[in-house]
Amino acid sequence: MKNTKNKVAIISLFLILVFVGLLFLYKRQSASEKVSDFGKYQGYSEAIYDGNERHSDYLNLSDGTRLAYDLYLPTNKGVPADKPLPVLFKYTPYLRTFTIFDKDGNNIIADLFNLGWKEKAYLRVRYWLDKRGHLMDGVFRNKYLQNMLKHGYAVIVVERPGTGASFGVMNASFEVGAKEVNEILDWIATQKWCNGNIGMYGDSFQAMIQFAAAATGNPHLKALFPTSSGLDTYSSVTYPGGVLNKTFASFFSWSTSFLEQVPTPVDSDKDGSLLAAARKERTGATLGKQSEVWFRKFPFRDSITSDEIKIWEGGANLYPLLDRINKSAVPVYMTTGWYDLFSGAHDMFLWYANLTMPKRLLVRPADHSEVEKDQFDLNFGAEVHRWFDYWLKGIDNGIMKEPSIYYYVMSGLKKGAWQTSNQWPLANQKLTRFYFNDGKTGSVASINDGFLRPEPPGQKEAADAYTVDYSMTSGKYSRWYAVNWPRNYPNMKTNDEKGLTYTTPPLESDMEITGHPVANLWFTTDALDLDFFVYLEEVDNSGKSTYITEGILRSSHRRLNKAPYSNLGLPYHSHYKSDLEPIPVGKPIELIFSLQPTSYRFLKGSRLRITIALADTDNFETPIINPAPKIHLLRNTPHASCIELPIIHRR
């Protein structure tokens, strides 16, 4: 009996060892297989390094300005790579490295990132155990760079003049930035750790400077990976629809001022004297101080500085550089999110329409705080890796044979899906008008509770009267605020109840809207100027109303003009002071403007809702008129207010 048990035990152990061995061989074989699909990448290059080291120092511009940089080199058993490598380069005004803990061990960046207790605890443990634990460096912040370093890339992050530990004064002009980055590219190319192939990466301002860099035509710049870049910063993020984005203006001024408190000295600056000298040199000329002036002092696209410069059509914007950018032919992979603060994906679609070099575009179900992170929808790092392997290492992984646009179709309670296209707007979109009508849908206790129908109104005289409610808001944690932490829209029903609403009956089948909705509003009023906010929402069976997208226009900015770039055929407003048109008292006025693009599948049984507001108190600076003015939103035969929706029919 005992021998039988022993035999069973031996056979069981043998079978376990065989199973483990087969599993090991399977995993080894699987790891060696070549896979290069959207969001998936393995087997095309080898991870020959097991770690990385960080080194910081100064480089000098030709005018003598010293710029602080962090260099990351891959290591194998602690020994850094001793051969030239392709280099990934970020040029940033937002610090190359954050000092998380001060000399007393206090967490000094918690407020900037709104950290929860789990994040704080993790950083504390890391502080105790990791020799770089007191820092939040570039590799820690962009996790995918760890993998890139293991696969044989060097990474360098350089702080712009007047930021971090760099000397000089920050000049936000893209022309100035282009000259700076051109010199840095030349410097990188001469270093022993660089093989002459350089790619740039980064989001927001760090994405925008990539396009400025391309405009220089520098021969060492071989590829770009910009995430969430504005093309027209006046209308995309600073003054959408001509209305000051006070949420972003306030956050940007506060956050860039906060960054002045947490810069990190370079390695050789043991006592911090160089850092102190650099900060003293820019007193009163920080990026935060400059932005406070820019946001409020130049409210029109043709606003002029004391030097007679139209900043929104010059140094503060990128579209004037388009010809030079296209001439460079530097390949570009653009990524963004439907809820990004640069008017969602709108500006990235404009980039796509106006660029002629090899290009790709990815649009995620994300806001500005999420666009560079791995999430449920995508392994973001895999796309970074595929792109730079192709253009910096010459690895033919097939990425350029795929469709040039990947976009995520969001969908209520159900998981969405990725779709592809080679053109935008989509070839199969059917532009369909839904008109504002009367009636009581019973879905919301709004001022009017009207219907939204594809049939135009039949009345010769019909309107909804409304007194402006300045307390209306899309919430404190909107897309415009989601920079360091995610958006968190409330149930929009509370907001809807204070405005004018137009809601469809329950849908008889799913409906996909992908593209740029366009609002066409007719109204009369005695006010000289008003701000209009149009929200597209989904209403579920419980009555909950979910924010999908929005559009904004100040009435005096309503004049339509020809865009200075391809505008996808959408309404374009110059926002020139010279084009302002006050509202003629009591006469019908028409506003035509696009909403931020979206891709959303409205589910069967849900409803579409359009909500009209004339204020968003938590996000935009609308002048308050006392007493509050009244309007009549027209919905009659000669003045049929409506929303045009890009509906997609799939086979």
N, C-alpha and C positions, 0 to 999 in steps of 0.2 A: 504493500500500500504506500509505504514511504517512498520506494523507488519510483512508483507511478507518479506521485506528486512531484518528485524531483524532475522527472522527464517532462511533465507538463510545464513546470516552471522554466526549464531550459528551452523548450520549444517556444514558449511565450516570449522569453527574452530574445531568442533568435528572431522571431517574427517582428518584434518591436525594433530590433536593430536593422533588419531588412527594410522595414517601413521608413525608419529615420533616414537610412541611406538613400532609398529611392526618393524620398521627399527632398533630401539635400541635392541629389542629382537633378531632380525636376526644377528646383529653384535655380540651380546653377545654370541649367540649360535655358530656363525662362529668362534669366537675367542676361544671357548672352544673345538672345534673340533680338533682332533689330525691329524696333517699333517706333514709327514716327507718324502719329496721328494727332489731331487737335487735342491738346491737353495731355498727351501721352508721349513719352520719349525715353528710349533706352537702347543701348547697344551700338550707337553710332560713334560714341567716344568713350574712353575709359577713365574711370575715377582713379587716377594714379597717385593722388595725394590724399592724406588723411586728416589734414588740419590747415590752419593758417596763422600767420603772425601779422600784427599791426605795428606800423612805424609811422610817426608823424614828424613833420619838419616844415620848413618854409621853402617856397620857390619864389623867384623874382620876375616881375614883369619888366618890360623894357624901360618903363618910367621909374623903376626902383621900388615900386610897391611890392611888399612881401605878403604872399598869400599862404595861409596855413593849409596843409593837406594831410590826409591819412592815406597811407599805402598799405594794401593787404596783399601779401604774397602767399601762395600755397606752400604747405610744408609736408614733408614725409618724415615721420618719426622725429619731428621737431626741427628738421633741417629744411631751410627755405629753398625753393626752386632756384637752380643756378643757370637757367637758360631763358632766353627772351620768350615772352608770352604775349598773346593778344590781350588787350587791356579794355576793361569796362570803366568808364569815366562818368562821374556825376559832378556837375558844377552847381553849387548850392548857396543860397542866402540863408538857409535854415539850419545851420550848424552841421559840420561833418560828424561830430560826436557830442552827445549830451553827457554832462556830468550829472549822474543820477543822485549820488549821495555826497554831501559836503564832508568836510574834515571831521565833523562830529557824528557822522553816520546818519544824518537826517535826509529823508527822501525829498528832494527839492524840485522834482518834475511832476509830482503826482497831480497837481492842479492842471497842468498843461494838457495832460492826457486823460484827465478825469478817471483815474485808476480806481478799480474796485478792490475789495480786500484780498481777493485771490491774486490779482496782479501785483499788489503791494507785497504780499507774502512771498510770491515767487521771486521778485526782484531782491527782497531781503535775503533769501536763502542763496541766491546767486551771488550777492554781494559778499556773503561769508565764504563761499566755496570757490569762486572763479577769480583769477587774478585780474580779469577785465570786468569784474562784477560791479565796480563802482561807475562803469560807463555804459551808455547806450550808444554803441558805435554803429557805423553804417551796415556792417554785416549782421549785427543783432537786429536791426530795424528792418532790413530786407533779407528775410530768411533764405530766399532762393540763392543769394550770393554765396552761401556756404557750399552749395552744390556746384556752382560755377567755379569756385576756387579749387575744389577737389578735381574738377575736370580740366584744369590747366589754364585758368584765366587769372590775370592780375586785376585788382580793383583799386581805383584811386578816387577819393572824394576831396574836392578842393572848395574852400570857402571863398565866396566873393569878397571883393574889397569892402571894408567897413562892416563886416559881419564876423561873428565868431572870434577867432584869434588872428584874423587877417588884418593887415594895416590898410590905410586909405579910407576913402569915403564911398559908400554904396551909391552907384548911379544906376537906376532901374531902366535906363534906356537900353533897348535891345541892340541898337547900333553900337553903343559902348560895350555892352556885354559880348557882342560878336567879336570885337577886336581883342578883348581879354581872352576869350576862350580860344581864339585862333593862335595866340602866343602860347597858351598852355598846351594845346595839341602839339605844337612844334616841339615844346620842351619834353613832353611825354615820349614823343617818338625818338628822342636822342638817348633815353635812359636804357641802361643795360638790361632791364627787366621787360622791355617792350620790343616786340618784333615788328613794329610799324603799323599794325592793324588795331585801330581804336574804334570802339563803339560807345555810344552814350546812352544813359538810361536815367529814369527819374520821373516824378510826377509834378503836376502843377507848374510853378515857376521853373522848376528843374526840368520840366518837359518843354516849356516854351523856349528856354535858352538853347535847347537842342536844335530847334529850327533856326534860331539866330546863328548858331554855329555852322549849320549847313550852308547858310548864305555866304559864308566866307570862301567856300570852295576849297577848304583845306584838304590836301591829298591824303592825309593820314586818317581822316574820319571816314570809316567804311560803312557804318550802319547806325540807325537811331532806333530807340525804343521808348518813345514819349507816351506817358500816361496822363490823360486829362489835361490837354493844353488848350488854352484859348487861342482863337484866331483873331477875334475882334473883341478885345477885353472891355471896351466901353459897354457894348450891348449885351455881352454874355454874362458878366459877373458884377461889374461895377454899377451900371445903370440899366438893367434889363427894362426894356420898354421906356427908357428915359426916366425911370424912378430909382432914386438912390437905394441900393441894397445895404441898408444900415446894419443888418445882422453881420454880413461879411465884412463890411468896413470896420465895424467895432471889433470883431474877432481878430481880423488881420492886424490892426493896430496894437491890440492887446498882446497877441501871441508873439509878434515880432519884437515887441518891447520886452516881453518875458524872456525871450531867447537871449537877450543881452545879459541876463543874470546867470546863465548856465553854460557859458562857453568853456572849452577845454584847452589848456595850454598845450603846445607841442612838446615832444619828449625832452628836448634840450632846455626848455624853459622851466627849470626845477622850482624856482621861487615865484613864478608867475609874473615876473617883471615885464617880460615882452608882451604878455597879454594885457597887462595894465596900461602899457604904453599905447598899444593898438586901440584900446577902448577910449583912452584919453584923446587920441587923434581924431576920433569921429564924434566927439561930444556935440549933441544937438543936431546931428545929421544922420541919425540911424534910419533904417528902413521903416520902422514904426512911425517915427516923426514925419518922414517924407510922405507916407501913405495918408496920414491924417490930413495933410494939405491937398494931396492929389484927389482924394475921394470927394471932398466938398468944394474945393476951389474951382474945379473944372467940370461943371454939370452938363455941358453940351459937347457933342463930338467936335464942334469947331471952336471950343474954348481955347483961348490963346494965353500963353504964359507971358511973363514980363519980358521975355526975350523974343516975343513975337513967334513962338513955336506952337503949332497945333499938336499937342502931345498925343491926342487920341488918333491922329492920322500920321504920327511920326514915331518917335522913340518908344512910346508906351504901347504900341501895337505892332503886330507881326505881319499883317496882310500887305503892308507896303514893301515887304521883303520877298514876296512870292516869286517874282521873276528870278531873283538871284538864288533862291532856295531850289527852284526847279532846275536851274542851270547846273547846280552842283550834282544832281542826279543821285544823291545819297539815299539808299533804300531806307524805308521807314515803316515800322510796325506800330500803329497807333492803337491804344487801348483806352477805354473809358467805361462809364456806367450810365445807365438810364437816369439815375438820380444824382448825377454829378453836379457840382455847383456851377460849372461852366455851361450853363443852360442845358444841363443834361448832356446828351451826346451831340447836341446841335453843332457846336463848333468843330468837333471831330469829323462830323459828316461834311462840314464845309471844307476842312482840310482835305478830306478824301476827294471831294469834287474839284479842288483846285491844284492838286499835286499831280505831276506827270512822271515822277520817278517810280521804280518798283515800290509797291505799297500794299499794306494790309491794314484791316480795321477789325477790332474786336470790341463788342459792346456787351457789358455784363449787367446783371440785375443788382447794381451796386451804387453807392454814393461815393463821395470823394475820400472818405475815411477807409473804404474797403477795396478800392480799385487795384491795388498792388498786392493783395493778399490772396492766398489759397483759401477758397471757400467751397461750399457744397457744389457750386456750379462748375468749378474749373481748377485744375492744377496750373496756376499762373506761371510758376517757375519753369514748367515744361515748355511753355511758349517762348519765354525768354531764352531758354537754352537752345531750342530749335533754331530760333532766329539768328543768334550770334554764332552758333556752329556753322550755319550756312554761309554767312557773310564774312565772318572773321577767320574761320578755319577752312573754308572751302569744302565742307562736308555736304555732299548731295543727299540731303534727307527728305527731299520732296516737298518741302514747305511751300515753295513757289509754284507748285503744280496744283495746289488746292484753291478753292474759291477764295477771293480776296476779302470778303466780308463774312464774319461770323457774328451773329447777334442772337441774344437770348430772348425768347418769347415768354414773358411772365404770365402767370395764370392763377389768380385767386388762391383758393385753398389747395389746388393741385400743383404738383411740381411742373415747372415750365420745361421748355425744350430749346436746344440750340438749332438754329437754321442758318443757311448760307445763301450768299448771293454774290454776283459779280458787278452789280450796279445798285445805285441808290438815287432816287426812290425806287422801290421794288417795281419790277415790270408788271406784276400781277395785282397791283393796288387798284382799287376802284374807289375813286373819290366820290363820296356820297354825302349829300347835305341832309342834316337833321334840323328841322325848324322848331323854333320856340312857339308853342301853342298854349291855348287856355285849357281850363279843366282842373280837376282835383284828382291827383294820382293817389292820394291817401298814403303816400310813402314818407312824407316829411311835413312838419308844421312850419313851413317857410312862409315868407310874406305872400307868395302867390301859389306855390305848389303846382306849377304848370307842367304840361306834357312836352316831351321831346319826340317828334315824329318825322318820318321821311317825307310826309305830305306837306307842301307849303300851305300857309294860312289862306283862308278864303275871304276874311273880313277886309273891308276897305279901311276901317278904323279900329285898331285894337292895340292896346299897350298895357304894360304893368307899371303902376306907380310905385315909387320906392324912395324912402328917405335914407340918405347915407348913414350907415352905422360904422363909426370909426373903431369899434371894438372888435370887428371881425379879424380873424387870424387863422393862418394855416398851422399854427403851433410854434412853440419856442425851439423845437428840435427838427427843423425842416431841412431840406436839401441844402439850403443856403448856409446852414450852421454846421453841417456834417463834414467837418474837416478832420478833427482828431478823434471824434466819436461818432457813432452811427446816427442816422436820421431816426426819428421816432414820431411819426405822425399820429395825432389822436384820431378817434372816430370823428370824421368830418361832419357828422350830423348836427352837432352843436353849432358849428360855423354855418352850415347850410340854413339852419332855422333863422338866422339873422339876415339872410340875403334873398336873392331871387333864384329859384331853382326850376329846372326843366328836366324831367325824368321820363325815361321810356317805360312802357309796360314791361313786365317780365319777359326776358328773351325766350323765344321758342326754340332756339338752338345756340350753340356757342358762336361768338363773334370775335374775330381777331382784328385788332387795330394796330397796324405797324406803319409808322411814318410820322408826318408832321400835321397834326390837326390845325385847321385855320378857322378863327372866329371872325364872324361878320356881324357887327352889332350896329343897330340904329337906335338913336335916342334923342330926346330933347331935354333941355334944362335951362335954368337961369344962371347957373354957375359959369364962371369964365374958364375953369379948368377942373378936370376930374381924372383920377387914376382908376383904371378898370383892371380887375383880376378875374380871370376865367379859369375855373377848375374842372377837370374831367375826373369823374369818380365812378367807382363801382359800388352798387348798393346790393347787399345780400338779403337773403330771406328774413333775417332778423331785423333788418332796417339799418344795420351798420353801413356807413359810407366810407369807403377807402380811397385815399388820395392816389391818383394815377399820374397826372401831370397838370401843368398850368401854363397860362400865358398872361402877359402884362403889357399894358400900354397907357401912357399918359396922353390924354385926349389932344392936348396942344401939339403933340409930336406925331400926329396922325398922317401928315403928308407922305405920300408914297414917292419913292425915288428909285433911280437905277443904282444897284449895288456896285461897288468898285471891285467886286470879285464875283465868281459864280455863286449865286445864292439859292441854288436848287429850285428856282422858279417861285420862291416864297416871297411874301410881302416884305419889302425893305423900307425902313424909315431912316432918314439921314440923321435925325436927332440934332440937326443944326439949330442954333439959336435963330439964325436968319430964316429958318423954315417954319418957325412956330406959328400956329394958327389958333388964336383964342376961339372959344365956342361962341358962335352967334346966338344971342338970346332967343330961345323959343323955336329955333329952326332945327329941322331934322339933320343930324350929323351921323356920318358913317365911319366906323372904325374897322379896319381890316388888319389882323395880325395873327401870327402863328403861335401855337402853343409849343412847349418843348417836346421834342420827339419822344415817342414811346413805342413799345411793342408789348401788347397785352391781350390775352385771350379772356374775354368776358364769358363767364360760364352760363349755360342754359339755366333759366330761372332767375338769374340776377338782372339788375337794371343798370343802364348807363344814366349818369346824371351830369348835367352842366350846372354849376353854381356860379352866379355873378356876384362879385363883391366889389366894393369901391375903396377898400383898405385892407392891409395886412399888417396890423399894428406891431406884431413881433418881428417882422422881417423887412418892411419897406417904409421909407419916410414919406408919407403922404401928408401934405399940409392940411391941417384941420380948419374947416370953415365953420364959423358960428354965426347964426344957427346952421345946422346941417342942411345942405342943399337937397332938393328933391329932383328926381329924374323920372322920365317916362321911357321905359325900354319898349321900343316899337316892334310889333310883330303882326303887321298887316301886309296886304298885297303889295303896295308900292315900297314898303320898308320892312322886308322880311328878315328879321334877325335869325341867324342860324350858326351852326358849327359844321364844317366840312371835315369828314373823317376818312382817313385812308383805310378802307376795309380790304382785308386779304382773304381771297377764296383759295383754299388749297384742295388739291385732288386727293 
